[in-house]
Amino acid sequence: MKTLLTILLAMTTVATMAVAADKPNFSGDWTLDAGKSDFGPIPAPQSMTRKVEHSDPSVSFTEVMVGGPQGDQTSTTKWSADGKETTNDMMGNPVKWTAKWDGDALVANAKADFQGNEITLAHKWTLSADGKVLTDAFHIGTAQGEFDITYVLNKK
C-alpha cells in the first residue's frame, strides 16, 4: 500500500509539473513591430521596447516608449500571475492589478483613478508557438469611451 501511495504521489507531481511547463514564459527583450500593431485612436510611438522578467508567478517588465502620445516614457510594472493584487505607479497614480492565466494567455486587469476619472485597463498577453512574438491585446475603458490597442513585439 505504501508503494502504491508513493507511485501515485510521484505521478501527481510529474503531472503538475507538466501542466506548469505548458505555460509560456515571456522573459526576454522585446521590440515593437509597428507595422503589425494596431494603435486604435492613439498615435503610434516612434519606438517601444519591453524587458520582461518572468518567473511564474512573478512578472516584471520595464517598457520604454519614445514619441508616444504622452511623450517619452519609461515605466516598470509588476504582476503576480496567481491572482494576488499588486500595486504599481502609473504617472503618479497607484494602479491595482490582478493577473492570472487563462489557458496559455496571461490576463491582467486594473482599475485606477486619475484625477477623479476612473479607468479600467486589461492586458492579454500571448506568445507565438516559436516563442518569438509576444502579442499584447490592451483594452482601455474611460468615462469618455473604450478602445483597444494591439502591440505586436518581436524577441531580440
C-alpha positions in Angstrom: 0.0 0.0 0.0 2.9 2.4 0.9 4.5 1.7 -2.5 1.2 2.4 -4.3 0.8 5.7 -2.4 4.4 6.7 -3.3 3.8 5.9 -7.0 0.5 7.9 -7.1 2.2 10.9 -5.4 5.1 10.8 -7.9 2.7 10.6 -10.8 0.7 13.6 -9.4 3.9 15.6 -9.0 5.0 14.9 -12.6 1.6 15.7 -14.0 1.6 19.0 -12.1 5.0 19.9 -13.4 3.9 19.1 -17.0 0.9 21.4 -16.6 3.1 24.2 -15.3 5.5 23.7 -18.1 2.8 24.3 -20.6 2.6 28.0 -19.6 4.6 30.3 -21.8 7.5 32.2 -20.4 7.5 35.8 -21.6 11.1 36.6 -20.4 13.3 38.5 -22.8 13.9 41.7 -24.6 11.1 42.7 -27.0 10.8 45.4 -29.7 7.6 46.8 -31.1 6.7 45.8 -34.7 4.7 48.9 -35.5 3.6 47.6 -38.9 1.8 44.6 -37.3 0.4 46.5 -34.3 -2.9 48.3 -34.2 -2.9 51.6 -32.1 -6.6 52.3 -32.4 -7.2 56.0 -31.9 -3.8 56.6 -30.3 -0.9 57.9 -32.4 1.9 55.2 -32.8 5.1 55.7 -30.8 8.3 56.1 -32.7 9.6 53.1 -30.9 8.9 50.8 -27.9 10.8 48.2 -26.1 10.0 45.9 -23.2 12.3 44.0 -21.0 10.3 41.2 -19.3 11.5 39.1 -16.4 9.1 36.2 -15.8 9.5 33.5 -13.2 5.9 32.3 -12.6 4.0 33.7 -10.8 6.2 36.8 -10.8 6.1 39.0 -13.9 8.0 42.3 -14.1 8.5 44.4 -17.2 10.1 47.7 -18.0 8.7 49.5 -21.0 10.4 52.3 -22.8 8.2 54.3 -25.2 9.7 57.0 -27.4 7.4 59.6 -29.0 4.1 58.3 -27.8 1.0 60.4 -27.1 2.4 61.3 -23.6 5.9 61.9 -24.9 8.9 59.7 -24.0 8.1 57.4 -21.1 9.8 54.6 -19.1 7.6 52.6 -16.7 8.1 49.4 -14.7 5.1 47.1 -13.9 5.0 44.1 -11.7 2.2 41.5 -11.7 1.6 38.2 -9.8 0.1 35.7 -12.2 -1.5 33.8 -9.3 -4.3 36.4 -8.9 -2.7 38.2 -5.9 -3.2 42.0 -6.2 -0.1 44.2 -7.0 0.1 47.9 -6.9 2.1 49.9 -9.4 2.6 53.6 -10.0 1.3 55.0 -13.3 2.0 58.6 -14.0 2.0 59.3 -10.2 -1.2 57.3 -9.5 -1.5 54.0 -7.8 -2.9 51.3 -10.0 -4.0 47.9 -8.5 -3.6 44.9 -10.8 -4.7 41.3 -10.7 -3.2 38.9 -13.2 -4.0 35.2 -13.9 -3.6 32.6 -16.5 -6.4 32.0 -19.0 -5.2 28.8 -20.7 -1.8 29.9 -22.2 -2.7 33.6 -22.1 -1.7 35.9 -19.3 -4.5 38.3 -18.4 -4.0 41.3 -16.2 -6.8 43.7 -15.2 -6.7 47.0 -13.3 -8.8 49.9 -12.1 -7.3 53.3 -11.5 -8.4 56.8 -10.6 -6.7 59.6 -12.5 -7.8 63.0 -11.0 -11.3 61.7 -10.3 -11.6 59.8 -13.6 -11.9 56.1 -13.2 -10.3 54.0 -15.9 -10.1 50.2 -16.5 -7.1 48.5 -18.1 -6.8 45.0 -19.4 -3.9 43.2 -20.9 -4.0 39.8 -22.6 -0.5 38.5 -23.4 0.0 35.6 -25.8 3.2 34.1 -27.2 3.6 32.6 -30.6 4.4 28.9 -30.9 8.0 29.6 -31.7 8.3 32.0 -28.7 9.5 34.9 -30.9 6.4 37.1 -31.0 4.5 38.5 -28.0 1.1 39.9 -28.7 -0.4 42.2 -26.1 -4.1 42.9 -26.6 -4.7 46.0 -24.5 -8.1 47.4 -23.6 -8.7 50.8 -22.1 -12.0 51.9 -20.7 -12.8 55.5 -19.6 -15.9 57.6 -19.0 -15.4 59.0 -22.5 -15.3 55.6 -24.1 -13.4 52.4 -24.7 -10.8 51.4 -27.2 -8.3 48.6 -28.0 -4.6 48.6 -28.9 -2.7 45.6 -30.1 1.0 45.6 -29.6 3.0 43.1 -31.5 6.5 42.7 -30.2 9.4 40.7 -31.6 12.0 39.0 -29.4 15.5 40.4 -29.9 
